[in-house]
Amino acid sequence: MRTETREPDCVRWKRLGAERIRRETEGMTREEVLAWWRERELELKRLREERKQATSPVGEA
């Protein structure tokens, strides 16, 4: 009897994310990659703030 080992979803998602980032930053200089990461960080902070404001009770925003 042969059993297949299946990759856990979290590992698969990590690999897919790493591949997407590699494709997006391919051919960039080190400085360009650092700028790309800074842009992603600012976008994440903006999205978190929007979500925080959208879910806060009325009058607390």
DSSP file (Angstrom, degrees, kcal/mol; ACC not computed):
  #  RESIDUE AA STRUCTURE BP1 BP2  ACC     N-H-->O    O-->H-N    N-H-->O    O-->H-N    TCO  KAPPA ALPHA  PHI   PSI    X-CA   Y-CA   Z-CA
    1    1 A M              0   0    0      0, 0.0     2,-0.5     0, 0.0     0, 0.0   0.000 360.0 360.0 360.0 127.6    0.0    0.0    0.0
    2    2 A R        -     0   0    0      2,-0.0     2,-0.4     0, 0.0     0, 0.0  -0.875 360.0-160.5-104.7 128.8    1.4    3.3   -1.1
    3    3 A T        -     0   0    0     -2,-0.5     2,-0.4     2,-0.0     0, 0.0  -0.896   9.2-141.6-109.6 138.7    0.5    6.5    0.9
    4    4 A E        -     0   0    0     -2,-0.4     2,-0.6     2,-0.0    -2,-0.0  -0.788   9.6-140.3 -95.9 137.7    0.9    9.9   -0.5
    5    5 A T        -     0   0    0     -2,-0.4     2,-0.4     0, 0.0    -2,-0.0  -0.868  18.6-150.6 -96.9 126.6    2.1   12.7    1.7
    6    6 A R        -     0   0    0     -2,-0.6     3,-0.1     1,-0.0    -2,-0.0  -0.794  17.6-116.0-100.6 136.8    0.2   15.9    1.0
    7    7 A E        -     0   0    0     -2,-0.4     5,-0.0     1,-0.1    -1,-0.0  -0.495  37.6-109.3 -68.0 131.4    1.8   19.2    1.5
    8    8 A P    >>  -     0   0    0      0, 0.0     4,-2.0     0, 0.0     3,-0.6  -0.303  25.0-118.1 -60.7 147.8    0.0   21.2    4.2
    9    9 A D  H 3> S+     0   0    0      1,-0.2     4,-2.9     2,-0.2     5,-0.2   0.875 112.5  58.0 -55.6 -40.7   -2.0   24.2    2.9
   10   10 A C  H 3> S+     0   0    0      1,-0.2     4,-1.9     2,-0.2    -1,-0.2   0.872 107.5  47.2 -61.8 -36.1    0.1   26.7    4.8
   11   11 A V  H <> S+     0   0    0     -3,-0.6     4,-2.3     2,-0.2    -1,-0.2   0.908 112.1  50.0 -70.1 -41.8    3.3   25.5    3.1
   12   12 A R  H  X S+     0   0    0     -4,-2.0     4,-2.4     1,-0.2    -2,-0.2   0.914 111.2  48.9 -62.0 -43.3    1.6   25.6   -0.3
   13   13 A W  H  X S+     0   0    0     -4,-2.9     4,-2.5     2,-0.2    -1,-0.2   0.885 110.2  51.7 -64.2 -39.1    0.4   29.2    0.3
   14   14 A K  H  X S+     0   0    0     -4,-1.9     4,-2.4    -5,-0.2    -1,-0.2   0.926 111.6  46.6 -63.2 -44.1    3.8   30.3    1.5
   15   15 A R  H  X S+     0   0    0     -4,-2.3     4,-2.2     2,-0.2    -2,-0.2   0.902 112.3  49.7 -65.8 -41.4    5.4   28.8   -1.7
   16   16 A L  H  X S+     0   0    0     -4,-2.4     4,-2.2     2,-0.2    -1,-0.2   0.910 112.3  48.4 -63.8 -41.6    2.8   30.4   -3.9
   17   17 A G  H  X S+     0   0    0     -4,-2.5     4,-2.3     2,-0.2    -2,-0.2   0.910 110.8  50.1 -64.8 -42.6    3.3   33.8   -2.2
   18   18 A A  H  X S+     0   0    0     -4,-2.4     4,-2.4     1,-0.2    -1,-0.2   0.891 110.5  50.5 -63.1 -39.7    7.1   33.6   -2.5
   19   19 A E  H  X S+     0   0    0     -4,-2.2     4,-2.3     2,-0.2    -2,-0.2   0.908 109.6  50.2 -65.2 -42.2    6.8   32.7   -6.2
   20   20 A R  H  X S+     0   0    0     -4,-2.2     4,-2.3     2,-0.2    -2,-0.2   0.921 112.0  47.6 -62.2 -44.2    4.5   35.7   -6.9
   21   21 A I  H  X S+     0   0    0     -4,-2.3     4,-2.1     2,-0.2    -2,-0.2   0.910 110.0  52.9 -63.8 -42.1    6.9   38.0   -5.1
   22   22 A R  H  X S+     0   0    0     -4,-2.4     4,-0.8     1,-0.2    -2,-0.2   0.915 110.8  47.2 -59.5 -43.4    9.8   36.6   -7.1
   23   23 A R  H  < S+     0   0    0     -4,-2.3     3,-0.5     1,-0.2    -1,-0.2   0.910 112.9  49.0 -64.6 -41.5    8.0   37.2  -10.4
   24   24 A E  H  < S+     0   0    0     -4,-2.3    -1,-0.2     1,-0.2    -2,-0.2   0.820 119.0  37.6 -69.2 -30.3    7.0   40.8   -9.3
   25   25 A T  H >< S+     0   0    0     -4,-2.1     3,-2.1    -5,-0.2    -1,-0.2   0.420  84.0 129.8-101.9   0.9   10.6   41.7   -8.3
   26   26 A E  T 3< S+     0   0    0     -4,-0.8     3,-0.1    -3,-0.5    -3,-0.0  -0.323  77.9  13.9 -59.2 131.3   12.4   39.8  -11.0
   27   27 A G  T 3  S+     0   0    0      1,-0.3    -1,-0.3    -2,-0.0     2,-0.2   0.401  96.7 129.4  85.3  -2.9   15.0   42.0  -12.7
   28   28 A M    <   -     0   0    0     -3,-2.1    -1,-0.3     1,-0.1     2,-0.1  -0.529  59.0-118.5 -83.3 151.5   14.9   44.7  -10.0
   29   29 A T     >  -     0   0    0     -2,-0.2     4,-2.5    -3,-0.1     5,-0.2  -0.331  34.2-100.6 -75.7 169.5   17.9   46.1   -8.4
   30   30 A R  H  > S+     0   0    0      1,-0.2     4,-2.4     2,-0.2     5,-0.2   0.916 125.9  50.4 -57.9 -43.6   18.4   45.8   -4.6
   31   31 A E  H  > S+     0   0    0      1,-0.2     4,-2.1     2,-0.2    -1,-0.2   0.887 109.7  50.2 -63.4 -39.5   17.2   49.4   -4.2
   32   32 A E  H  > S+     0   0    0      2,-0.2     4,-2.4     1,-0.2    -1,-0.2   0.891 109.7  50.8 -66.4 -39.4   14.1   48.8   -6.3
   33   33 A V  H  X S+     0   0    0     -4,-2.5     4,-2.4     2,-0.2    -2,-0.2   0.920 109.8  50.1 -64.5 -42.9   13.3   45.6   -4.3
   34   34 A L  H  X S+     0   0    0     -4,-2.4     4,-2.1     1,-0.2    -2,-0.2   0.906 111.4  48.7 -61.9 -41.0   13.6   47.6   -1.0
   35   35 A A  H  X S+     0   0    0     -4,-2.1     4,-2.4     2,-0.2    -1,-0.2   0.890 108.8  54.2 -64.5 -39.2   11.3   50.3   -2.4
   36   36 A W  H  X S+     0   0    0     -4,-2.4     4,-2.2     1,-0.2    -2,-0.2   0.927 109.6  47.5 -59.5 -45.7    8.8   47.6   -3.6
   37   37 A W  H  X S+     0   0    0     -4,-2.4     4,-2.4     1,-0.2    -2,-0.2   0.892 109.9  52.6 -64.7 -39.4    8.7   46.2    0.0
   38   38 A R  H  X S+     0   0    0     -4,-2.1     4,-2.4     2,-0.2    -1,-0.2   0.910 109.0  50.1 -62.1 -41.5    8.3   49.7    1.5
   39   39 A E  H  X S+     0   0    0     -4,-2.4     4,-2.3     2,-0.2    -2,-0.2   0.918 110.4  49.5 -62.1 -43.5    5.3   50.3   -0.9
   40   40 A R  H  X S+     0   0    0     -4,-2.2     4,-2.5     1,-0.2    -2,-0.2   0.904 110.2  51.6 -62.1 -40.6    3.8   47.0    0.2
   41   41 A E  H  X S+     0   0    0     -4,-2.4     4,-2.4     2,-0.2    -2,-0.2   0.923 110.4  47.6 -62.4 -45.1    4.2   47.9    3.9
   42   42 A L  H  X S+     0   0    0     -4,-2.4     4,-2.3     1,-0.2    -1,-0.2   0.900 111.8  50.5 -63.7 -40.5    2.5   51.3    3.4
   43   43 A E  H  X S+     0   0    0     -4,-2.3     4,-2.6     2,-0.2    -1,-0.2   0.912 110.1  50.0 -63.3 -42.6   -0.4   49.7    1.5
   44   44 A L  H  X S+     0   0    0     -4,-2.5     4,-2.5     2,-0.2    -2,-0.2   0.917 110.6  49.4 -62.4 -43.6   -0.8   47.1    4.3
   45   45 A K  H  X S+     0   0    0     -4,-2.4     4,-2.2     2,-0.2    -1,-0.2   0.904 111.4  49.8 -61.7 -41.2   -0.8   49.8    7.0
   46   46 A R  H  X S+     0   0    0     -4,-2.3     4,-2.4     2,-0.2    -2,-0.2   0.926 111.5  47.9 -63.4 -44.8   -3.4   51.8    5.0
   47   47 A L  H  X S+     0   0    0     -4,-2.6     4,-2.5     1,-0.2    -2,-0.2   0.895 111.0  51.2 -64.1 -40.0   -5.6   48.7    4.6
   48   48 A R  H  X S+     0   0    0     -4,-2.5     4,-2.6     2,-0.2    -1,-0.2   0.911 110.6  48.8 -62.7 -42.1   -5.4   47.9    8.3
   49   49 A E  H  X S+     0   0    0     -4,-2.2     4,-2.5     2,-0.2    -2,-0.2   0.914 111.1  49.8 -65.4 -42.4   -6.4   51.4    9.2
   50   50 A E  H  X S+     0   0    0     -4,-2.4     4,-2.3     2,-0.2    -2,-0.2   0.924 113.1  46.5 -60.3 -44.8   -9.3   51.3    6.8
   51   51 A R  H  X S+     0   0    0     -4,-2.5     4,-1.7     2,-0.2    -2,-0.2   0.902 110.9  52.6 -65.3 -40.6  -10.5   48.0    8.3
   52   52 A K  H  X S+     0   0    0     -4,-2.6     4,-0.9     1,-0.2    -1,-0.2   0.923 112.5  44.5 -61.1 -44.7  -10.0   49.3   11.8
   53   53 A Q  H  < S+     0   0    0     -4,-2.5     3,-0.3     1,-0.2    -1,-0.2   0.866 111.6  53.5 -68.4 -35.7  -12.2   52.3   11.1
   54   54 A A  H  < S+     0   0    0     -4,-2.3    -1,-0.2     1,-0.2    -2,-0.2   0.784 115.0  40.3 -70.0 -26.9  -14.8   50.3    9.2
   55   55 A T  H  < S+     0   0    0     -4,-1.7    -1,-0.2    -3,-0.2    -2,-0.2   0.505  90.1 105.2-102.5  -4.5  -15.2   47.9   12.2
   56   56 A S  S  < S-     0   0    0     -4,-0.9     5,-0.1    -3,-0.3     3,-0.1  -0.489  81.6 -98.2 -76.2 147.3  -15.1   50.4   15.1
   57   57 A P    >   -     0   0    0      0, 0.0     3,-2.1     0, 0.0     4,-0.4  -0.217  54.3 -79.1 -60.2 153.9  -18.4   51.2   16.8
   58   58 A V  T 3  S+     0   0    0      1,-0.3    -3,-0.0     2,-0.1     0, 0.0  -0.274 118.5  21.1 -56.7 133.8  -20.1   54.4   15.7
   59   59 A G  T 3  S+     0   0    0     -3,-0.1    -1,-0.3     1,-0.0    -3,-0.0   0.333 105.0  84.1  90.9  -7.7  -18.5   57.5   17.3
   60   60 A E    <         0   0    0     -3,-2.1    -2,-0.1     1,-0.1    -1,-0.0   0.502 360.0 360.0-103.9  -5.6  -15.2   55.9   18.1
   61   61 A A              0   0    0     -4,-0.4    -1,-0.1    -5,-0.1    -3,-0.1   0.495 360.0 360.0 -67.5 360.0  -13.5   56.3   14.7
